Amino acid sequence: MEPASISIIIVTLNRPDELETIALPSMVDQTYKKFEVIVWDASDNNESKRVCSEFAAKHPAIKLRYFKAPRKGLASQRNDAVKEARGDIVFFIDDDAAISSDGLQSLHDTFQDPQITGAALAVRLPHKGNKNVASFWGNITRRAMLLSHVGPQRVCLLSGWALLPRDEKPSRPAQWLSGCSQAYRWEVFKDNCFEEKLEKFGGYAVNEDLQFSQKLFRQGKKLFIAEKGYVFHKYVSGNRMAGSGQFAALFFNQYITWKTAVFPYKKISLFPFLWSWTSHALCLACIDLLHPSLGWPKIKGICRAAIAIVADILF
């Protein structure tokens, strides 16, 4: 079989409806045809496999390959899936993300610049702006604690977090790429992989995209948002994390992201990281102390993360 120029990898878990109605249909009308689709499925049943089989039968011109994941976890699944990619470019999207019809052509054109190591299509959300940090005062607070907050473009912070673009602008450099829209030259994966330690408190692996792309940026690699095309991320909610595990992952994964993608290149980042981590922890702990009836999930999660960090440092 002739190698595809772009390998689109969709890592999925128990989301057959999203695959069937969002991600896979966007492959049909692509103006650029030299691509393959790899679905790496860790679902508990065969519904996603059925969806892929039906799609492949209906659209035989599209090279779709389905794999049952031997391991469950966003980072580990992506690492395993890359080994099956035949394209020169590996493009990761989420199962609840759709590529515009000109998206693959735009990515192909972007990578004609040999200096570009990673690229992405602009991300569009179903709501206006970025709701992760919606309120004015919430954004001010996050700025003060060096947490992720809205900004004009994709910029990395020394604390390990990053700026979130309110309205994604195309055709510009970036310092990190989103998991729902990130593409890299295949050669990148000879020496780099997604950090599987981020799965310690759940397979969702918070920050896996930020850690991977920020590390490449700090190594001096060029990342870019393509001039045309976009990924429409519907961002379907689900029980990815809950309880104290959610906060344990949040704090532990910030540490791992900082340790592996920032500190080796910016030693001065120790101080921004310590300020960000401790101020954030104290803020959330105070919220729990004011509402003890909730069971203190934030305090429990912070303690679990702190124990894991100490263990990582010592062992």
N, C-alpha and C positions, 0 to 999 in steps of 0.2 A: 504493500500500500504506500502511495506517495505521502511523505510527511506533510502534515498540516502546518500552515504558517503560524496559526494561533491555536493554542489548546485552552479551551474554556473549562475551568474546574469549578464544579458546584458541589460543595460539601453539605450534606443534609442529614437531618435527624427527625424522623416522625413528622414530616411536612409534605405529604404527597399532594395535597391540594395546592400549595404554593408552587410546587414544581409544575403542576399541570396547568395552572391558570396564570402564572406570572413569569417565571424564569424561562421555561422551555419554549413557550409561544414566541418570545422575543427573538428566537434564533431563526425563525422562518423567513422573515423579510429582510435579512441582512444583505446589504449591497455588496459586501465583501464575502466571498464564498469559500475561501480556502481556510477552513477552520474545522476543529473537532470539538465535541462536547464530552466531558468526562463527569459522570455523576458518581460521587463517592458516598455511599449510603450506609449510615450506622443505625437505621431504624429498627424498631423492635418487631416489625412485621414486613410483609412483602408488597405493601401498597405502592411504595415509591418505585419498586422494581416493575410493578404492573404499569404504572404511569409511563415509565421510560420505554417499556416494550411497545405499548400502544403508540407512543409518539414516534418511535423509530419505524414502526410499520406504516404509519401515515405519512412520514416524511423521509423516505429512504435516501434522498440526496444528502441529508445531513448526517455526518458521521457522529453517531452517539454511542458511547461505550459506558455500560453500567457496571459498577463494582460494589460488592458487599464489603464494607469496611471491616478489616480484622481488628481494628481498635476504635474506641469511641472517644472523641475529643476533637475540638476544632483544630488545634495546632497539629496534633498527631495525624489526624485525617488528611490535612493538607500536605504534610510531609510525605505521607504514604502515596497520595494521589499524584504528586509531582513526578514520582518515579515512572509513572505510566504515560506521562505527557510526551507527545511526538512533535509538538510544535516548537518553533524557534522562540515564540513568545508564550508565556504562561499567564493567563488572565483569570483571576479569581473573582467570582461574584457570589452573592448569597442566593438562597433558594427563593427569597421574597424580593428579588431585584430583577428588573427588566432592562435590557439593552436597547437603546434607540436604534433604528434601522441603519443609521450611518455610523454607529459606534465602532464596529470592528474595523471599518475602513479608516476611520480617524486614528485608531490605535496603530494600525499598520503604517500609516503615514508618519505618525509621531516617531516611531522607532526607526525610521529611515535616518534619523540623526544618530550617528554612532556613539555620541557622547551620553545619550540618555540610557540609563540603566533600568529605571522603573517609570511607569506612566499610568495614568488613570483617566477615566472619563469623569466629567463633572457629575456630582451626585445631586439629584433632585429629590426632595422629600414631598410627601403628600400634604404637608402643611407649610405655611410660610415661615421661613427662618428655621433656626435650630431650637427645638423645644427642650433639648437636654438642659439648657441653662436659660430658661425663658424670661424670668423676672429680672427687672432692672437691679434691684438690691441683691438678688441672688448672684447675679453676674459680678457685681462689685465685690461681694464677699469672696467669690471664687478667685477673682484676680488677686485679692490680698493674700490668699492662701496658696497662690501659685498652682491652682487646679485648672483643669480644662475650662475654658470660657470662650465666648464668641469673639471672633476677630475677623479681620479682612481676608486672611488667607491661612493656609496650612503651615503653621509655624510651631516648632518644638520648643518646650520650656526646659530649663535646666533641672527642674524638679522631677522630670520624667513624664509630665503631662504635656498637652499640646493645645493650641488654639483651634477652635472649631469654626469653620467658615459659616457665616449666617446665610449667605447666598453664594454658592460656588461659582467662581469666575473661571472661565476656560482660558487656555493658552497662557499659562504662567508657571513658573517654578513652584515646587512644593517641597516641604521638609518631611512630610509623612503622607501616607496614602491610606484610605479607608478599606476595611476588609470586604465591603460590598462592591468595590471597584478598584482593584489593584493588579497591575500587570508588570511582569519582569522578564528580562531575557533569561532563557533557560539556563545559561551558564552561571547565573547568580547562585543557583541551588547546588553547584558543585562544592561551594565553601560556606553556604549559609542555609539555615533551616528555621522554621518557626519554633519558638521557645516552648517546649513541652512542660516546663516547670510552671507555666501559667495555668495549667490544668489542675493544680494541686487541690483547689477548692471547688472544682466543677469543670466539666468538659467545655463549657462556653468559652473559657480562656480569655477573660477580659484583657484587652490591650495587645492581643497577639499581632494585630495589624500595625499598631503604633510601635511596638517594640521592634518588629522586623524592618519596617521601612525607615524608622528613625535611625536604626543602627547603620543602614546603608548610607543614609544622608551624612551621618557623622564620620563615615569612612571616606567621604568625599565623592560619593556617587551622585549623579544627577537624576532627580525625580521631577516629573512634569505632568501638568494637567493638559490633556489634549485640547486642540483648538476647537474641534467640533464633536458632536455626539454627547450622550449623557447616559447615566444609569439612573433609572427611576426606582428608588428604594422605598417600597411600601412599608417596610419595617413592621412586620406582623409580630405582635406581642406574644409571649409564651412564657412558660415557667422555666426559664433558663437558670435562674438562681433564686433562692429564697432564704429567709431567716438569717441567722448569724453567718452562714456560709457566703452569703452575698457580700457582706462587709469584710469578711476574712479575705475573700478573693480581691476585693477592691484595694485593700491596703497591702497585701502581700504582693500582688501583681504590679503595683506601683513600684515597690522596692525592686522586684526582678527587672522591670523595664529600665529603671534608673541604673541598676547595677550593671546590666549587660549592654545597654544602648547609649548611656550617657557618661557615666563615671569613667570608663576606660579612655574616653576622648576629652573629657572636661573634668579634671580633678576638682576644680572649684565648685562643681555642682553639688558637692557634699552638703554645703550650707543651705542652698535652696531646697534640696531634698528633705533635710531634717526639719526645716521650718514648715514646709508643706505637709509632711507626714504628721508631725506632732500637732500643728494647729488644726488640721482637719480632724484628727482623732479626738482632740479635746472638744471641738465643736459638736461632733456627733455624740460623744459621751454625755455632754451636758443635755442634749435633747433627750437621751434615754433616761437620765436622772430626773428630768421633769415629767416623764411619762413612764414610771416604773410598772404600770399595769400592762405594758406591751411586752414585758419579759426581757427587756434590755438586750435586744438582738444586736444592736450596734456595739455595745461594750463587749459582748461575748465575741463578736466577730473581730474586733480590734485586738482583743487578747489572743485569740487563735492565730491571727496574722503575726503578732509580735513574737509568739513562741516559735512559729515557723521561720521567721527571719533570724532569730537567735540560732536556731538549729542549722540554718543555711550558712550562717557566718562561721559557726564552730566546726561544722562537719562537712 
